[in-house]
Amino acid sequence: MGLDCIPHEYPCAREGTAILVADEDGERINCQATIDADRCPWKRESARRGTPVYGVLGVPCWYRGKAGNWMLEELASFGPPGDGFYGETTQEEPGPQLSPEYCTELASWMEDHAEAYAALHRNEEDGGKDSIETYRYAAWWLRFVAEHAGGSDTWY
């Protein structure tokens, strides 16, 4: 089973910079046009951050949560908070499955355990560089959606 994490609110829509196009279903965001016009918050903010792991539909600001959970499983003995990229295990109110607070908590936990993750990957051909960059991106993405998207919803 897959797991994709989708910004609760698309950052470009929230910021008011999305380029919209009309189709038979109404208006939708044209991601490529928004990126090309330099109006995409994800593109603007992600340029200096790790290696992206895209969602199944290739929308750049989505995150492939399954990849994030694989990384967290490697650190299971350190007890990551909640249910990883699936989000909080209990929700009292409807809304994002990864609340902004939860995203920030998980990002902080990941940053606090980055050295442990890096140690697991130092024997790779590139010294773990790709794995570490992918890990750094996951923590950055969590902070990004906490600040720019009101958290994240999940789709699986």
NORGIUR-V562542 format. One record per residue. N is the residue number from 0. OMEGA is omega in whole degrees, 0 to 359 (999 if undefined). D_FIRST is the distance of its C-alpha to the first C-alpha in Angstrom with 1 decimal. Layout:
# NORGIUR-V562542
n->N omega->OMEGA d_first->D_FIRST
n->N omega->OMEGA d_first->D_FIRST
This chain:
# NORGIUR-V562542
n->0 omega->180 d_first->0.0
n->1 omega->176 d_first->3.8
n->2 omega->174 d_first->6.8
n->3 omega->177 d_first->10.2
n->4 omega->187 d_first->13.4
n->5 omega->177 d_first->16.2
n->6 omega->181 d_first->19.8
n->7 omega->172 d_first->21.0
n->8 omega->178 d_first->24.0
n->9 omega->184 d_first->24.1
n->10 omega->180 d_first->26.6
n->11 omega->177 d_first->28.8
n->12 omega->180 d_first->29.2
n->13 omega->180 d_first->30.0
n->14 omega->181 d_first->32.5
n->15 omega->182 d_first->33.9
n->16 omega->182 d_first->33.6
n->17 omega->171 d_first->31.0
n->18 omega->184 d_first->32.3
n->19 omega->174 d_first->31.6
n->20 omega->179 d_first->31.8
n->21 omega->172 d_first->32.4
n->22 omega->184 d_first->30.7
n->23 omega->180 d_first->30.6
n->24 omega->182 d_first->28.1
n->25 omega->180 d_first->30.4
n->26 omega->175 d_first->30.2
n->27 omega->179 d_first->27.2
n->28 omega->172 d_first->27.1
n->29 omega->185 d_first->27.9
n->30 omega->184 d_first->26.1
n->31 omega->179 d_first->27.9
n->32 omega->179 d_first->31.2
n->33 omega->178 d_first->30.7
n->34 omega->182 d_first->29.9
n->35 omega->180 d_first->32.8
n->36 omega->180 d_first->35.1
n->37 omega->181 d_first->34.3
n->38 omega->183 d_first->33.2
n->39 omega->180 d_first->29.6
n->40 omega->179 d_first->29.4
n->41 omega->181 d_first->26.2
n->42 omega->181 d_first->28.0
n->43 omega->185 d_first->31.2
n->44 omega->187 d_first->29.7
n->45 omega->186 d_first->27.2
n->46 omega->183 d_first->29.8
n->47 omega->190 d_first->30.7
n->48 omega->167 d_first->27.3
n->49 omega->182 d_first->25.3
n->50 omega->181 d_first->22.8
n->51 omega->172 d_first->20.4
n->52 omega->187 d_first->16.7
n->53 omega->173 d_first->15.9
n->54 omega->185 d_first->13.2
n->55 omega->181 d_first->11.7
n->56 omega->175 d_first->14.9
n->57 omega->176 d_first->17.2
n->58 omega->190 d_first->19.0
n->59 omega->183 d_first->20.6
n->60 omega->171 d_first->20.6
n->61 omega->177 d_first->16.8
n->62 omega->178 d_first->15.1
n->63 omega->185 d_first->11.9
n->64 omega->179 d_first->11.1
n->65 omega->178 d_first->8.6
n->66 omega->177 d_first->11.8
n->67 omega->179 d_first->13.9
n->68 omega->176 d_first->12.2
n->69 omega->179 d_first->12.7
n->70 omega->180 d_first->16.3
n->71 omega->178 d_first->16.7
n->72 omega->177 d_first->15.7
n->73 omega->181 d_first->18.6
n->74 omega->185 d_first->20.9
n->75 omega->182 d_first->19.8
n->76 omega->178 d_first->23.4
n->77 omega->175 d_first->24.6
n->78 omega->177 d_first->22.7
n->79 omega->181 d_first->20.8
n->80 omega->174 d_first->21.4
n->81 omega->181 d_first->19.1
n->82 omega->178 d_first->15.4
n->83 omega->183 d_first->15.1
n->84 omega->170 d_first->13.4
n->85 omega->176 d_first->12.0
n->86 omega->182 d_first->15.8
n->87 omega->184 d_first->18.5
n->88 omega->175 d_first->17.9
n->89 omega->177 d_first->20.8
n->90 omega->179 d_first->22.0
n->91 omega->184 d_first->25.4
n->92 omega->175 d_first->25.5
n->93 omega->180 d_first->23.3
n->94 omega->183 d_first->22.4
n->95 omega->178 d_first->20.1
n->96 omega->171 d_first->17.4
n->97 omega->181 d_first->18.6
n->98 omega->177 d_first->22.4
n->99 omega->180 d_first->24.7
n->100 omega->179 d_first->26.1
n->101 omega->178 d_first->22.8
n->102 omega->180 d_first->21.9
n->103 omega->179 d_first->25.4
n->104 omega->181 d_first->25.1
n->105 omega->177 d_first->21.9
n->106 omega->179 d_first->23.5
n->107 omega->178 d_first->26.7
n->108 omega->180 d_first->25.1
n->109 omega->179 d_first->23.4
n->110 omega->179 d_first->26.8
n->111 omega->182 d_first->28.6
n->112 omega->181 d_first->26.4
n->113 omega->180 d_first->26.5
n->114 omega->177 d_first->29.2
n->115 omega->178 d_first->27.3
n->116 omega->179 d_first->24.3
n->117 omega->181 d_first->26.8
n->118 omega->179 d_first->28.5
n->119 omega->187 d_first->25.4
n->120 omega->183 d_first->25.4
n->121 omega->182 d_first->29.1
n->122 omega->178 d_first->29.4
n->123 omega->184 d_first->27.2
n->124 omega->181 d_first->29.3
n->125 omega->182 d_first->29.6
n->126 omega->179 d_first->30.2
n->127 omega->184 d_first->26.7
n->128 omega->181 d_first->27.6
n->129 omega->180 d_first->24.4
n->130 omega->181 d_first->22.2
n->131 omega->178 d_first->24.5
n->132 omega->178 d_first->24.6
n->133 omega->178 d_first->20.8
n->134 omega->179 d_first->21.1
n->135 omega->179 d_first->24.0
n->136 omega->180 d_first->22.3
n->137 omega->179 d_first->19.5
n->138 omega->177 d_first->22.4
n->139 omega->183 d_first->24.3
n->140 omega->178 d_first->21.6
n->141 omega->178 d_first->21.3
n->142 omega->180 d_first->25.1
n->143 omega->182 d_first->25.2
n->144 omega->175 d_first->23.1
n->145 omega->183 d_first->25.0
n->146 omega->191 d_first->28.2
n->147 omega->187 d_first->27.6
n->148 omega->182 d_first->24.9
n->149 omega->181 d_first->25.3
n->150 omega->185 d_first->22.0
n->151 omega->170 d_first->18.5
n->152 omega->177 d_first->16.2
n->153 omega->178 d_first->12.5
n->154 omega->177 d_first->10.2
n->155 omega->999 d_first->6.6
